[in-house]
Amino acid sequence: MAMCFFIERDKYNFLLWAEKAIQASPYAPIRRALMIAYAMEENDIKLANIHFSALNNFAPGFISSVLSGENILFSDEEHKQRLNEGLNSFLTKNI
């Protein structure tokens, strides 16, 4: 559901479902990556940092695998680009 609401740009429902998904399975990396991209769109560096720290603890290479195309989370180019822009934005601001 979180991925669907991310695609639909429904911020309220995305956040609600992403938080539920993370509570249910905190070590699923896509959920954290989506939260980072969402947080960057909302200009919420604190939220992005929380999820990056968690993601980096259990899947440190996940973001680079998404950005390199090794892990494809969205088949649609528009959605893939949006996710990648959010992740790149975070990495750029936190180097």
Secondary structure by P-SEA (a helix, b strand, c coil): caaaaaaacaaaaaaaaaaaaaaaccccaaaaaaaaaaaaaaccaaaaaaaaaaaaacccaaaaaaaaccccccccaaaaaaaaaaaaaaaaacc
